[in-house]
Amino acid sequence: MPYRRLPNTDNARIRALKTAIEQKEKVFNNDFLNFNIQVLRGILRKFESSQILYRESLNKQAAENRKFQNKVKNARLYISHFIQVLNLCVIRHEIKKDTKSLYKLDPDNFAVPDLTSNDAVMLWGENIMKGEQDRVQQGGAPIYNPTIARVNVAFSMFKDGYIAQKTFQNITARQLDNLSQQREDIDKIICDLWNQIEAAFADLPNDERLEKCREFGVVYYLRREEKLAKKHVTEEADD
């Protein structure tokens, strides 16, 4: 006996609602289906609109993220290079080792901090900008190649992109939350619709009942043993 399964994609949900609406309009005596078409159309329009907004938001986020990755790469390069030059200045005794603490760097650790994440780039960008400013204000000579001004250009572009990405992510997350809530509501509506449809055709012979329910959008799946049996029958017919 085939079993029914609720839609598991947005397009399938939309198709199920559209089919139910279209079939109810075609049937002259359709009192056996107790739902308001206008209300259902409104729910469908709202869901389609939410789906479009989510996709647009997701596509915008992805497009901007591709641009943002170049800014990440550039900022990471300059921050890493600046820290390496700072460490070389300490090794050459041009800058005192303890001065590294101004940059939130361990005076005894000459490795470049992990910059693989965007949050790390943000953290260490802020640290070296503040550290270099404080050191120069205390009378230290500015570091060159790269200068902190050049690092700041790359870091500022990264920071603007970072903030923008967070904004895009938040918008997309809100759109997804809204869509997810509507999915739950629509699944309940579809379940109720399909219950009504199956009840309306419950007295028909099995094959006719399934066919009528399918016309109204109910989706049925064969169980594994049923698929094998159907395949076997088809192969025998071909022979």
FILUMTOR-637525 format. One record per atom (N, C-alpha, C): x negated, y negated, z negated. Coordinates in pm, whole numbers, m for minus. Last residue first. Example, Ala and Ser with C-alpha at 12.3 -4.5 7.8 and 13.67 -1.06 7.14 Angstrom:
2
R     c1     c2     c3
R  m1285    225   m708
R  m1367    106   m714
R  m1290     m3   m787
R  m1319    569   m780
R  m1230    450   m780
R  m1320    330   m780
***
This chain:
239
R     c1     c2     c3
R   m889    926   2121
R   m927   1057   2177
R   m813   1113   2263
R   m743    715   2025
R   m835    691   2136
R   m876    821   2203
R   m616    836   1813
R   m534    787   1923
R   m621    763   2047
R   m830    885   1646
R   m756   1000   1701
R   m673    957   1823
R   m899    622   1581
R   m996    705   1652
R   m927    826   1716
R   m670    546   1439
R   m708    475   1562
R   m802    558   1647
R   m684    712   1218
R   m569    722   1308
R   m602    659   1442
R   m919    618   1101
R   m911    757   1145
R   m798    775   1246
R   m851    358   1033
R   m959    379   1129
R   m951    519   1187
R   m657    414    843
R   m618    342    965
R   m723    362   1073
R   m816    535    647
R   m706    609    708
R   m664    545    840
R   m985    323    581
R  m1042    446    636
R   m934    527    708
R   m799    142    479
R   m880    104    595
R   m936    229    663
R   m711    286    261
R   m616    254    367
R   m688    214    495
R   m934    293    102
R   m884    421    155
R   m784    399    268
R   m953     16     44
R  m1059     87    115
R  m1008    217    179
R   m647   m165    115
R   m746   m107     25
R   m843    m20    105
R   m582   m451    314
R   m578   m307    298
R   m683   m263    196
R   m415   m749    217
R   m539   m680    249
R   m519   m530    227
R   m211  m1028    314
R   m227   m894    257
R   m359   m832    303
R    m72  m1338    254
R   m189  m1267    308
R   m205  m1134    235
R    207  m1520    359
R    153  m1431    257
R     42  m1347    321
R    326  m1672    561
R    193  m1709    513
R    133  m1621    407
R    557  m1593    675
R    567  m1707    583
R    433  m1740    516
R    470  m1370    809
R    517  m1485    888
R    527  m1611    803
R    430  m1198    596
R    313  m1254    667
R    352  m1376    750
R    693  m1131    540
R    616  m1208    441
R    493  m1271    505
R    754   m982    770
R    827  m1105    741
R    750  m1193    642
R    574   m768    738
R    565   m855    855
R    636   m988    831
R    662   m652    501
R    527   m708    508
R    513   m806    624
R    920   m568    585
R    904   m664    473
R    766   m731    479
R    859   m383    780
R    930   m505    818
R    915   m612    710
R    737   m187    621
R    663   m251    729
R    728   m382    772
R    952   m126    428
R    819   m173    390
R    747   m249    502
R   1279   m262    488
R   1182   m152    492
R   1041   m208    479
R   1408   m514    256
R   1375   m466    390
R   1283   m345    383
R   1439   m620      6
R   1529   m510     44
R   1499   m454    183
R   1263   m836    m21
R   1237   m714    m98
R   1321   m595    m52
R   1257  m1089     78
R   1254   m979    175
R   1237   m843    107
R   1259  m1250   m147
R   1361  m1271    m45
R   1370  m1154     52
R   1031  m1174   m284
R   1162  m1141   m342
R   1273  m1152   m238
R    836  m1286   m120
R    843  m1141   m134
R    978  m1097   m191
R    898  m1559   m161
R    904  m1499    m27
R    918  m1348    m35
R    853  m1592   m434
R    986  m1616   m379
R   1003  m1548   m243
R    579  m1537   m441
R    672  m1456   m521
R    814  m1469   m467
R    486  m1742   m281
R    474  m1605   m232
R    563  m1509   m312
R    539  m1962   m448
R    598  m1952   m314
R    599  m1807   m266
R    377  m1904   m670
R    522  m1913   m687
R    593  m1897   m552
R    125  m1915   m546
R    168  m1792   m613
R    320  m1790   m630
R    124  m2181   m466
R    122  m2075   m365
R    169  m1943   m425
R    118  m2304   m720
R    230  m2329   m628
R    239  m2218   m524
R   m125  m2213   m819
R     m2  m2180   m891
R    121  m2198   m801
R   m295  m2328   m632
R   m290  m2182   m644
R   m164  m2137   m717
R   m253  m2597   m690
R   m205  m2543   m563
R   m199  m2391   m567
R   m380  m2620   m939
R   m237  m2649   m927
R   m179  m2586   m800
R   m643  m2552   m870
R   m572  m2475   m972
R   m421  m2495   m959
R   m699  m2755   m684
R   m703  m2614   m644
R   m624  m2528   m742
R   m694  m2983   m842
R   m587  m2963   m744
R   m583  m2818   m696
R   m930  m2940   m981
R   m804  m2945  m1055
R   m686  m2922   m960
R  m1113  m2958   m770
R  m1102  m2833   m846
R   m970  m2827   m923
R  m1087  m3223   m692
R  m1050  m3117   m599
R  m1027  m2986   m673
R  m1187  m3351   m919
R  m1050  m3379   m874
R   m999  m3267   m783
R  m1447  m3251   m916
R  m1360  m3225  m1031
R  m1213  m3244   m993
R  m1536  m3359   m673
R  m1526  m3214   m688
R  m1435  m3177   m805
R  m1535  m3631   m731
R  m1452  m3581   m623
R  m1430  m3430   m635
R  m1727  m3631   m935
R  m1588  m3672   m965
R  m1493  m3620   m858
R  m1951  m3553   m788
R  m1905  m3469   m899
R  m1760  m3503   m936
R  m1978  m3768   m613
R  m1948  m3635   m559
R  m1893  m3543   m668
R  m2042  m3967   m799
R  m1922  m3980   m717
R  m1879  m3844   m663
R  m2283  m3866   m902
R  m2169  m3887   m991
R  m2037  m3896   m913
R  m2441  m3869   m672
R  m2415  m3742   m740
R  m2293  m3754   m832
R  m2455  m4143   m619
R  m2393  m4053   m521
R  m2354  m3920   m587
R  m2593  m4223   m849
R  m2460  m4276   m822
R  m2385  m4184   m726
R  m2833  m4091   m817
R  m2753  m4061   m936
R  m2608  m4107   m914
R  m2919  m4221   m585
R  m2887  m4078   m581
R  m2801  m4037   m701
R  m2964  m4479   m684
R  m2860  m4458   m582
R  m2819  m4312   m576
R  m3177  m4427   m853
R  m3052  m4478   m910
R  m2937  m4455   m813
R  m3362  m4348   m658
R  m3328  m4258   m768
R  m3194  m4298   m830
R  m3393  m4574   m501
R  m3336  m4454   m442
R  m3288  m4356   m548
R  m3513  m4740   m690
R  m3386  m4780   m629
R  m3315  m4658   m570
R  m3746  m4587   m739
R  m3651  m4614   m848
R  m3515  m4654   m794
R  m3879  m4593   m492
R  m3833  m4466   m548
R  m3723  m4490   m652
R  m3932  m4864   m479
R  m3849  m4803   m374
R  m3794  m4669   m422
R  m4096  m4884   m703
R  m3970  m4958   m699
R  m3875  m4901   m594
R  m4317  m4728   m625
R  m4234  m4685   m737
R  m4099  m4756   m737
R  m4423  m4875   m413
R  m4377  m4738   m389
R  m4282  m4692   m500
R  m4480  m5113   m556
R  m4397  m5115   m436
R  m4337  m4976   m411
R  m4652  m5026   m757
R  m4521  m5079   m793
R  m4427  m5082   m673
R  m4882  m4965   m620
R  m4809  m4856   m685
R  m4666  m4901   m715
R  m4954  m5222   m556
R  m4919  m5129   m448
R  m4841  m5009   m503
R  m5002  m5321   m810
R  m4900  m5387   m727
R  m4855  m5293   m614
R  m5214  m5176   m901
R  m5084  m5148   m964
R  m4970  m5213   m884
R  m5407  m5058   m621
R  m5374  m5157   m721
R  m5238  m5124   m781
R  m5562  m4733   m583
R  m5462  m4835   m548
R  m5446  m4938   m660
R  m5749  m4977   m568
R  m5749  m4859   m479
R  m5693  m4733   m547
R  m5829  m5093   m898
R  m5807  m5111   m755
R  m5806  m4975   m684
R  m5726  m5214  m1213
R  m5770  m5100  m1132
R  m5736  m5126   m986
R  m5832  m5516  m1372
R  m5732  m5437  m1300
R  m5797  m5322  m1223
R  m6008  m5522  m1679
R  m6010  m5551  m1536
R  m5908  m5462  m1466
R  m5857  m5629  m1992
R  m5917  m5529  m1905
R  m5909  m5569  m1759
R  m5725  m5801  m2161
R  m5854  m5843  m2107
R  m5921  m5742  m2017
R  m5473  m5735  m2231
R  m5573  m5728  m2337
R  m5713  m5761  m2287
R  m5346  m5737  m1992
R  m5317  m5848  m2084
R  m5417  m5852  m2200
R  m5435  m5493  m1896
R  m5484  m5615  m1831
R  m5460  m5736  m1922
R  m5289  m5322  m2064
R  m5436  m5318  m2065
R  m5495  m5446  m2005
R  m5021  m5380  m2004
R  m5072  m5403  m2139
R  m5224  m5408  m2141
R  m5013  m5302  m1731
R  m4979  m5439  m1771
R  m5038  m5472  m1908
R  m5071  m5031  m1753
R  m5164  m5119  m1681
R  m5140  m5265  m1717
R  m4844  m4943  m1900
R  m4979  m4928  m1952
R  m5078  m5021  m1885
R  m4627  m4997  m1731
R  m4636  m5063  m1861
R  m4779  m5058  m1915
R  m4696  m4828  m1518
R  m4669  m4970  m1495
R  m4685  m5048  m1625
R  m4717  m4581  m1642
R  m4840  m4642  m1591
R  m4818  m4790  m1558
R  m4446  m4538  m1727
R  m4558  m4536  m1821
R  m4681  m4609  m1767
R  m4292  m4543  m1494
R  m4270  m4645  m1597
R  m4390  m4654  m1691
R  m4402  m4313  m1376
R  m4408  m4442  m1308
R  m4391  m4556  m1406
R  m4336  m4118  m1557
R  m4476  m4157  m1546
R  m4496  m4284  m1465
R  m4049  m4116  m1525
R  m4114  m4132  m1655
R  m4256  m4185  m1640
R  m4012  m4069  m1249
R  m3956  m4189  m1313
R  m4029  m4218  m1444
R  m4135  m3823  m1224
R  m4187  m3938  m1146
R  m4138  m4068  m1208
R  m3967  m3675  m1389
R  m4108  m3691  m1426
R  m4170  m3809  m1352
R  m3730  m3685  m1247
R  m3733  m3743  m1380
R  m3877  m3768  m1425
R  m3799  m3539  m1021
R  m3771  m3682  m1008
R  m3776  m3752  m1143
R  m4074  m3307  m1071
R  m3933  m3346  m1080
R  m3918  m3497  m1065
R  m4352  m3290  m1049
R  m4268  m3217   m954
R  m4121  m3258   m957
R  m4566  m3386  m1188
R  m4480  m3483  m1123
R  m4382  m3416  m1026
R  m4750  m3331  m1473
R  m4661  m3266  m1377
R  m4563  m3368  m1321
R  m5041  m3544  m1497
R  m4917  m3485  m1548
R  m4834  m3422  m1436
R  m5371  m3454  m1414
R  m5257  m3538  m1377
R  m5129  m3471  m1430
R  m5614  m3409  m1673
R  m5528  m3354  m1567
R  m5414  m3452  m1538
R  m5762  m3481  m1886
R  m5788  m3551  m1762
R  m5710  m3492  m1644
R  m5723  m3536  m2222
R  m5672  m3455  m2111
R  m5686  m3534  m1981
R  m5786  m3707  m2422
R  m5877  m3595  m2397
R  m5833  m3504  m2282
R  m5579  m3896  m2433
R  m5717  m3940  m2406
R  m5811  m3826  m2371
R  m5277  m3844  m2274
R  m5365  m3785  m2375
R  m5510  m3825  m2342
R  m5086  m4134  m2195
R  m5168  m4021  m2152
R  m5256  m3974  m2267
R  m4947  m4366  m2221
R  m4886  m4245  m2276
R  m4958  m4118  m2230
R  m5100  m4578  m2159
R  m5025  m4520  m2048
R  m4948  m4394  m2090
R  m5233  m4622  m2388
R  m5142  m4727  m2342
R  m5050  m4677  m2231
R  m5406  m4412  m2402
R  m5283  m4401  m2482
R  m5183  m4511  m2445
R  m5631  m4489  m2269
R  m5532  m4407  m2196
R  m5400  m4394  m2272
R  m5802  m4601  m2445
R  m5712  m4691  m2373
R  m5603  m4614  m2297
R  m5976  m4414  m2532
R  m5856  m4435  m2613
R  m5754  m4526  m2544
R  m6187  m4443  m2345
R  m6100  m4326  m2341
R  m5969  m4350  m2416
R  m6241  m4754  m2182
R  m6251  m4669  m2300
R  m6146  m4558  m2296
R  m6375  m4775  m1859
R  m6258  m4797  m1944
R  m6271  m4703  m2062
R  m6611  m4696  m1767
R  m6570  m4831  m1730
R  m6446  m4872  m1811
R  m6709  m4442  m1795
R  m6721  m4533  m1910
R  m6692  m4679  m1872
R  m6651  m4261  m1607
R  m6766  m4347  m1577
R  m6790  m4450  m1689
R  m6418  m4158  m1721
R  m6535  m4071  m1711
R  m6662  m4153  m1685
R  m6252  m4379  m1682
R  m6285  m4336  m1819
R  m6411  m4249  m1817
R  m6237  m4382  m1404
R  m6291  m4499  m1473
R  m6331  m4465  m1616
R  m6112  m4137  m1366
R  m6250  m4154  m1318
R  m6316  m4275  m1384
R  m5861  m4196  m1471
R  m5943  m4095  m1536
R  m6090  m4106  m1493
R  m5777  m4385  m1279
R  m5790  m4423  m1419
R  m5880  m4325  m1493
R  m5764  m4221  m1055
R  m5862  m4330  m1057
R  m5885  m4377  m1200
R  m5552  m4054  m1136
R  m5683  m3996  m1106
R  m5792  m4103  m1111
R  m5346  m4240  m1154
R  m5389  m4171  m1275
R  m5527  m4108  m1254
R  m5323  m4313   m882
R  m5359  m4413   m982
R  m5412  m4347  m1109
R  m5243  m4070   m765
R  m5372  m4130   m728
R  m5417  m4232   m832
R  m4991  m4038   m883
R  m5097  m3938   m904
R  m5235  m3997   m875
R  m4862  m4262   m779
R  m4875  m4245   m924
R  m4987  m4148   m956
R  m4878  m4213   m502
R  m4942  m4331   m559
R  m4961  m4318   m710
R  m4734  m3968   m478
R  m4871  m3981   m428
R  m4943  m4097   m495
R  m4482  m4033   m578
R  m4562  m3929   m645
R  m4709  m3940   m605
R  m4403  m4219   m384
R  m4422  m4262   m523
R  m4508  m4162   m598
R  m4386  m4052   m156
R  m4476  m4168   m158
R  m4505  m4213   m301
R  m4191  m3864   m232
R  m4325  m3820   m192
R  m4425  m3934   m203
R  m3972  m4033   m274
R  m4024  m3950   m383
R  m4168  m3911   m353
R  m3931  m4132    m19
R  m3967  m4226   m126
R  m4026  m4152   m246
R  m3858  m3899    109
R  m3979  m3970    154
R  m4027  m4069     49
R  m3619  m3841    m22
R  m3734  m3752    m41
R  m3864  m3815      7
R  m3432  m4028     68
R  m3490  m4044    m66
R  m3614  m3959    m84
R  m3345  m3925    307
R  m3423  m4048    308
R  m3499  m4065    177
R  m3208  m3705    202
R  m3316  m3683    298
R  m3405  m3806    308
R  m3015  m3833     48
R  m3119  m3755    m20
R  m3236  m3728     73
R  m2844  m3938    234
R  m2927  m4031    157
R  m3041  m3957     86
R  m2729  m3696    321
R  m2800  m3783    416
R  m2893  m3879    343
R  m2610  m3600     85
R  m2713  m3521    152
R  m2796  m3607    246
R  m2423  m3803     31
R  m2527  m3771    m66
R  m2642  m3696     m1
R  m2263  m3779    259
R  m2335  m3904    233
R  m2450  m3880    135
R  m2160  m3523    219
R  m2243  m3550    338
R  m2325  m3677    319
R  m2013  m3567    m17
R  m2122  m3469    m15
R  m2216  m3493    101
R  m1827  m3755     74
R  m1917  m3788    m36
R  m2038  m3696    m37
R  m1695  m3606    268
R  m1764  m3729    306
R  m1866  m3767    200
R  m1590  m3400    108
R  m1684  m3369    214
R  m1764  m3492    256
R  m1417  m3552    m58
R  m1527  m3473   m115
R  m1631  m3443    m10
R  m1239  m3659    130
R  m1320  m3748     48
R  m1440  m3675    m12
R  m1122  m3420    225
R  m1197  m3507    317
R  m1290  m3598    238
R   m993  m3329     m7
R  m1094  m3245     58
R  m1182  m3330    150
R   m812  m3534    m51
R   m917  m3510   m150
R  m1030  m3426    m91
R   m649  m3498    176
R   m721  m3624    157
R   m837  m3606     59
R   m542  m3247    122
R   m624  m3266    243
R   m708  m3393    231
R   m401  m3311   m113
R   m510  m3214   m118
R   m602  m3229      4
R   m212  m3492    m18
R   m305  m3532   m123
R   m425  m3440   m128
R    m73  m3330    163
R   m144  m3450    210
R   m248  m3494    109
R     37  m3138    m15
R    m55  m3098     91
R   m137  m3216    140
R    206  m3295   m170
R     96  m3222   m235
R     m9  m3183   m133
R    382  m3376     32
R    304  m3475    m43
R    184  m3412   m111
R    495  m3134    106
R    417  m3209    204
R    329  m3313    135
R    631  m3072   m130
R    521  m2987    m88
R    433  m3058     15
R    823  m3271   m127
R    728  m3266   m239
R    604  m3185   m198
R    955  m3194    106
R    893  m3327     99
R    789  m3333    m14
R   1055  m2938     43
R    955  m2955    149
R    883  m3089    138
R   1102  m2788   m257
R   1129  m2912   m185
R   1018  m2937    m83
R   1210  m2447   m286
R   1108  m2552   m303
R   1142  m2669   m213
R   1320  m2165   m289
R   1357  m2277   m374
R   1240  m2374   m392
R   1449  m1977    m46
R   1321  m2035    m88
R   1348  m2165   m162
R   1704  m1919     15
R   1634  m1819    m65
R   1495  m1867   m109
R   1801  m2103    188
R   1823  m2128     46
R   1750  m2029    m43
R   1790  m2113    463
R   1664  m2092    387
R   1680  m2118    239
R   1917  m2066    746
R   1966  m2044    610
R   1846  m2011    521
R   1726  m2123    952
R   1849  m2200    936
R   1903  m2188    794
R   1381  m2164    957
R   1491  m2076    914
R   1616  m2158    886
R   1197  m2365   1005
R   1251  m2289   1118
R   1376  m2208   1081
R   1122  m2464    760
R   1192  m2555    850
R   1257  m2479    966
R    981  m2245    661
R   1106  m2284    593
R   1188  m2377    683
R    762  m2245    830
R    858  m2136    838
R    990  m2172    770
R    627  m2482    752
R    674  m2465    889
R    781  m2356    900
R    568  m2425    480
R    650  m2541    517
R    710  m2522    656
R    404  m2198    504
R    528  m2191    426
R    623  m2305    464
R    193  m2306    656
R    274  m2197    709
R    408  m2187    636
R     86  m2497    481
R    143  m2538    609
R    235  m2430    666
R     m5  m2332    271
R    100  m2432    246
R    168  m2473    376
R   m199  m2179    404
R    m87  m2113    335
R     28  m2211    313
R   m378  m2376    492
R   m308  m2293    590
R   m186  m2227    527
R   m475  m2467    247
R   m402  m2559    335
R   m319  m2480    436
R   m605  m2234    163
R   m496  m2292     81
R   m409  m2384    168
R   m798  m2209    360
R   m696  m2104    345
R   m578  m2154    263
R   m950  m2434    309
R   m882  m2422    438
R   m772  m2317    432
R  m1051  m2370     55
R   m960  m2484     71
R   m882  m2474    202
R  m1038  m2021    m34
R  m1105  m2136     26
R  m1003  m2248     43
R   m887  m1815   m123
R  m1006  m1849   m203
R  m1090  m1958   m139
R   m538  m1737   m159
R   m648  m1798    m84
R   m766  m1832   m175
R   m450  m1429   m326
R   m438  m1573   m307
R   m557  m1628   m230
R   m357  m1129   m178
R   m460  m1200   m251
R   m448  m1348   m221
R   m171   m820   m191
R   m186   m960   m152
R   m297  m1024   m236
R   m232   m495    m58
R   m214   m585   m171
R   m236   m728   m124
R    m79   m210    103
R   m160   m333    105
R   m132   m420    m17
R    m85    120      0
R      0      0      0
R    m89   m124      0
***
